[in-house]
Amino acid sequence: KFLMDYDRLEFVDAVEDLAGRVGLKVPYEGGRRAVAEDSTDMYTVLDAAAKFYQRALAGNEKARAYFDSRGLDRETIERFGLGYAPDQWDAIKSALGTNDKRIALLEKAGLLKSGERGNKYEYFRNRVMFPIADRRGRTIAFGGRILEKTEDSGPKYLNSPETPLFHKGQQLFALWQVRQVHSKIPRLVVVEGYMDVIALFQHGVTQAVATLGTATTRDHAELLFRNCADVYFCFDGDRAGRAAAWRAVESVLPRMRDGRQAFFLFLPDGEDPDSLVRKEGQAGFEDRLKGATPLSEFFFGDLSKDVNLASLDGKARLAERARPLLTQIPDGAFRDLMLGELDRIASVKLRIEQPASQIPKAAYPEQPTLMRRTVALLIQSPDFAANINPPHLFAALRQPGIPLLMELIELCRDRTEISTATLLEHFAERAELKALQKLAVLEIPGTEEERRVAFLAGLAKLDKETEQQRLDDLREKQKQATLSEIEKQELRELLKSTSAPSPNPLPQR
């Protein structure tokens, strides 16, 4: 219990940590043993890769010159385990891929990838490397920045792919380093880049972390607040920065239990935390943090920026925008105060239903349908639409809600930065608005990744229902003896794929 509280570990992690300190093996049940052993092998190969990249940095003048140009000293480079991935196609494979099992592990850990002919080559090449550690300090992934832009160098910044150990929507860069400095973390400062974190650390701001090339998720928010009560989000002051800040608001609100605070710091044009802290020093940057905007102020300021609060229509619009978001705040003083502030600004008493988690089970027996659940997941996380590409088989399904789902998907894919609030605003004059507002606050448990999987699974089920609908249509035509030759072939294929018995088997041609 002490280790769980002190190091903020889950129960299993704490047990494994204690066992490792005294040289004992943790007994696992059933299939978990194989998973644990596989994970141990991956940790080992990732640790070896980190050491390989560190040695490569020592032998590469260009990579060392890059860190020198960013003002990093030896202590900082060692603290973050920085390294270099050589400009070769098989460097890490040659060094660590000593047998087929090791090569398979390197690929599973995201260090190798397969070419079109099945050959394995480096995932990271000619990049300075930033190891990403889990809450126990074990390397689970890497981030890499290119040194020289070429035709085949890929994006400027590249993170490891998703692996059994690494889920970018659930990890924060440098959280482990923060915890090594602070037994009790006073605050966390969330920035956007590795170098921003590292520069802040070197200049004395040792509470900085970064998301890993993704917007702030609800899992990020929970992880942040699990480690401290005060969280500062640092963004560029431009339109993209404010859009990113709003996505952070949407992720943070459901985690804003009493005692927690969130603030937003917007940087001057052309500046980032790295440049600012080098220019102004620790004291200057911390002065900026003191002037950061509280969540409540940013929330109401951003929602009302294009609303005429002198008119009844404007006040009603603000209330409609705020409602689906305020309902996500856990019951408590902060929620009451936010509702009171809306009352003060818009002069309207907003009726808020109890959160689903606070309604007795007997009073909430009805489970959402597949369609409602799928639409709710998309409204709450519009970025899920990026995972699907047309054509959509389920578009042909004759079922209420399909046209709306298609419209939502297209809207989210066309406007990749769209938020839940903006999505609802799109339907402000539509009859569907009230239903969508309810779905926006429908409680669906699970991590961000689990919810993403549930959304894709929902679409897959709708696809299956569409296949069944088509099968039923063809069977009906078969009864009436009106099937064309093409339809007969389609029916055979559908029967084969669904393993469904035909009431009147078709003769083979």
N, C-alpha and C positions, 0 to 999 in steps of 0.2 A: 504493500500500500504506500509506503514511504517513497519507493522508487517511482511508482505511478504518479504520485503528486509532484515529486521533486523534478523528475525528468519529463513529466507529462506524457507518459507512455500508456498504451493500452495494456490490458492484463497479460495477453499472450506475449507481447513484446517485453514486458517487464520480467516475466518468467524466463524467457529465452536469454535476456541480458544477464540475469542473476546466474543462470546455469552456465553461461559462457565464462563468467568470472571465476567460477570454481571448477571448471573443467568437466562439467556434467552434460549429458545429452538429454534433451527433453523428449519424453515418450509421446508419440502421436498415435491417434487412432486411425485405422483404415487407410483411405487414400491420402489423408493429410500428410502421412509420413513421406510419400513419394514427392508430393508438392513441396514439402519443407526441404527435402534433400536437393531437389532441383533448384530451389531458390538459393540454397547455400552455395551450390556450384556457380550460379549466376553472380552472386555477390563476390565470389572469389575471382571470377574472370573480369568483372568490372573493376575490382580493386587493382588487379594486375594491369588492366588497360590504363587506369589513372596513373600508375607508376611509370608505365611505358611512355605516356604522353609527357610526363614531367621530365623524364630523361631526354626525350626528343627536344624539349624546349631548351635544355642546357646546351644542346649541340646545334641549335639553329639561330644564327645571328639575326635574321629578319624577324623572327617571332619575338626574340628578346628585345629587339629595337622597337617593335610595336608597343610592348608593355612599358618600355622606357619612355616612349613618346606620350603615353597616357599618365606618366608620373608615378608609376607603381614602384614601391620599394621591395626589397627581397622578402621582408617579413610579411607583407601583404600577399605577395605571390605564393609564399609557402602556406599562409593561413588558408587560402582558398584552393590550394593544390593545382594552380594553373599549369597548363601544358601546351603541347603543340602536336597536331596530327600531321605527319610528314606528307609531302606532295608525291605520294606513291599510291598505286592501286592495291598493293598487297602488303603494306608495312605491318599492320597489326596481325594480319593473318599469318605472315611469316614468323612473327615474334611469338605469338600466343597460340596459333592454331596447330598445335603439335600432333593432333590426331583428329579423326572424323568427329568424335564426341566434342572436342574442344571447338572445332569449327562450327558445329551445330549450336553450341552454347554462345559463341560470339555472335552468330546471326540472331539467336533468340534474344540476346541482350541488346540488340540494336546497333552492333558495331560493324556487322557485315550485311550486305544485301545481295540478292541473286540477280544476275543478268539474264538476258533473254535466252541464252544457251545453258543456263543453270550454273554458270561460273560465279564464284563469290568475289566481291570486291568491297573496298572500304566505304563505309557510310560517311565518314568524316575524312576529308583530304585537304591538306594545305590550309588548316584552320588553327587559330589559337583556341585552346580548349578550356572549358569551365565545368568541372565536375559538379554534379547535383547530388546532394546527400539526403538520406532520409532522416527521420527524427532520432536515429541512433548513430548517425554519422557515417553510415555505410554508403558507398557510391552506388547509385541506382540508375544514373543516366548522365548524359553530357549535353552541354550546349557548345556550339562552335561558331566562330566568326571568321569569314574568309580573310586572307591576307592580301590576295591579289584577285581582282575580278577578271575572269576569263569566260569564254563561251560555255564551258562545261562546269563552271565552279558552283553553280546553283545559287540559292538565296544568300544574302549577306549574313544572316543569322540562321542557324539550323539547330533544332533540338533533336534528341534521340526520338525515334518513333515510340508509340505506345508499346509497352512490354508487360509481362506479368508483374514486374516490380515498379514500373513507372507509368503513372497516369497524370498527365500534365495539369488536368483540371483539379487535381487533389494535392499538388505539391507546390512548395514555395522555395525558390532559390535563396540560400543563406540562412534559413531559419535555424539550422543546426549551429551555424557560427554565432548567431545572436545568442543562442542558449548557452554557448560556451563562455560568453562574456558576462551574461546576466543570470544570476540565480533566480531573480524575480524581474521579469521584463517590464520596464515602466511604460513602454508604448511600442508600437510597431509602425514603421514608415514603409508603405508599399509604393515601389517605383516600378518602372517598366523594363529596365535593362540590367544585364549583369554588371556592366561597367559602372552604372549609376550606383548600384549597391556597393561595389568594391571601393569606388572613390569616396563614398560617404564613410565607410568603415575606416579607411586610411586617414581621414580627416576628423575622426572622433565621433561620428554619428553611427554608433554601433547597434542600431535597432532597425536597420534597413533590410527589406526582403523584396523579392520580385516575383511576379507571376511569370510563367514560362511560355511566352508567346501566345497567350490566350487571354480573353477578358476575365475579369474576376468572377468566379463561380460561387455558388452557395457553399460548396465544400471549402473553397478558399476562405470565405467569410467565417465559417465555423472554426477552421483551423487557426485563423488569426485571433479570434476572440477566446479560443480555448487557451491561448498562451498569454494574453493580456487583455485588459478592459478598454484600452484606448488605441484606436487604429487611425492612422493618417494616410490618406490616399493622395499621391502626388502625380499630377498629370500636366501635360502641355496645356496652355491656355487657349489653343485654337479649337476649331469645331470638332475635330477628331478627338481631342483630349476631353472635351466636355461630353461627347457621346460615350467615351470610355468611362468617364466618371458616373454617368447616369446608369450604365450597366452595373457598375459597382453598387450604386444605391439599391437597385432592384435585387441584387444578391444579398446585401447586408440587412435590409429591412426585416426579413423573416428571422434573423438572428439577433435582433436588437432587444434582448431581454434587459430588464432594469439593471443599471450599473454599467452598462456598456456605452461607449461613445465612439462616434466616427466623425472624422473631419476631412475636408478637401482643400488641398493646396494647389493652386493653378500657377504655373511658372510663366515668367515673362517670355515674349516672343524670342525665338532663337536660342533659348536656354534649356538646359536639362539639369538634373541634380548633379551630375558630374561636373559640368562647367560652372555651375553656381557655387558649389562647395569649394572648388579650387579658387574661384574669384573672391568669395566672401568669407570662406573659412567656416569652421564649426559654429561659431557664435552667430554669424550672419544667417546661416541656414536655419539654425534653431529659432532665431527671431522670426523668420518666415513661418515656421511651424506654429509659433505662438499666435500668428495672425490668420491661421487657416480657418476656413469657413465651416461651421458646424453642419452636420447632416441636415438638420431641420431647416436651416436657413437656405442651404443649397436646394433642398427638395422643393420648398414652396417658391423660391425665386425662379427656378428653372421651369416649373410647371406653369407659372403665371406670367412668363416673360412676353408672351404674345396674346395675353388675355386682357380685356378691358374690365378691370375690377370695379369701375364706376357704374357698370351696367348690370342688370339682373342676369342677362344672358351670359355675361363674362363670369360672374360668380358661380352660376350653375355649371358652366364648362369646367371651371377649376375644380369644383366639387366632384364632377364626373370623372375627371382625370385622376384625382387623388384617391377616390374611393377604393379601387381594386388594389392599390398599393398599401394603403393604411390598414386594410383588413388583414394583411400578411404579418403585421407587427404582433408579437406575442402580447397577451393580456398583461397589463401592468401600468406603471406610472408614465412611462415614455409614450405608450400608445394613447393614454388619456390626454397627455399634454399635446401630442400631435393633432388629435381631434379637436382639442380646444383652440389650437392655433388656426386650424382651418375654419372653425366657427368665427374666430375673430376677424380673419381676412375676408372670408366670403359671406359672413353673416348668415350661415346656414347650419342647422343642426343635421349632421350626417348620421343616418341610422346605419349602424354596423352590426352585422350578425356575429354571433359567437364564432370563433375559429372552429373548424371541424374537430380539431384535437380536444376542444373543451366541451363538445356536445356529448352527453351520455350515449353509450352504444345503442341503447334501446330506442333513443330518439333519432338515430342516424343509421337505420338498417340498410338503406338502399345503396347499392354499389353503382358507380357510373358505368354506362354502357361502354363497349369498345370504342364507339365513335366519339363519345363525350370525353373519354379518357385520352384518346389520341389527340383530339383538338386541344384539350387542356394542356397537355405536355408541350405542344407547339406554341401555344400562346405564352406560357410561362417561360419557355426557352426558345425564342425564335431562331436562334442559331442552329437548332437541330435540322432545319430545312437544308442546310448546306450538305448534309450527309446523303441526300437522295437526288437522283437525276431522272429526268423524263426519258422515255414515256412512262406514265404511271398506269399500271394495269387496273388499279382500283377506281380510276376515273370513270370506268364504264359501269360501275356498280350502281344499281337502282336502289338507293337507300337514302333516307333523309340525312342531310349533313355532308354528303359527298361534294356537292358544288362549293359549299363553304370551305371545306377542307382544302380543296384544290385552289381556291382563291387565296387562302392563307399561305399555302406553300409557295405559290407563285409570288406573292407579295414579299414573303421573307427571303426568297431567293433573289429577287430583283433588288431588294434594299437590305444588304447584308448587315448593316449597322442598326437595323430597326430594333426598338425596344418594345416591351409589353405595353407600356403606356401609349407609345406612338401607334402601335398596332390597333389598340382599342380606339384611339382617336380617329383612325381611318374609317371606323364603323360608326362614328358619332351620330350620323343622321340615319342610320339603318335600323331595321326592326330587330336584327340579330344582336344588337349591342348588349342588352340586358343578359342574354344567355351567355355571351362571351365574357362579360364581367364576372359572372358566377364561376365560369370555368377558369378564369384567371386566378381565382383564390381557392380553387378546389385543392384540397390537401392530397398530394400524391407522395408517399414516402420514398426514400432511397437517395443515394448519392447522385451527383450530376451525371456520372457515367451510367449508373443503373437506370436513371430516368431516360437517358438517350437510347439505351438498349431497349427499354420498354416502348419508346416511341417507334423505333424501327420494327420491333416485333408486332406492334399494333398495325402498322402498314402492311406487314407480311400477312397478317391474319385477314386484312381487308382484301388483299390480293387473292388469298385462298377462297374467300367468299365470292369474289368476282368469277373465279374459275368454276365454282359450283353453280353460280347463276347461269353462266354460259352453258355448262353441262345440262342443266335443267331445260334451258331453251332448246338445245339441240335434241334432247330426248323428246320434247313435246313435238318438234317438227318430224322426228322419226316416227312417232305414233301416227302422224298425219301423212306419212310417206311423201314429204315435201323436201327432203334433204338433197342438196346438190352433192356432186362428187367431192368437192372441196370440203363441204361441211361434214360429209361422212368421214373423211380422213381426219378432220379436226376432232370429231367425236371419238374416233379410235384413240387418238393421242391423249385426249383428256381422260378417257377411261383408263388408259394405261398409267397416266401420271397420278391419278387419284385412287387407283385400284378399286374403283367402284363397279359393282355388277350392273350390267346393262339389262333392262327388262326385255329387250329384243335384240340379241347379238347381231352385229352386222356381218355379212359374209365378207371374207377376205377376197380381194381382187388379185 
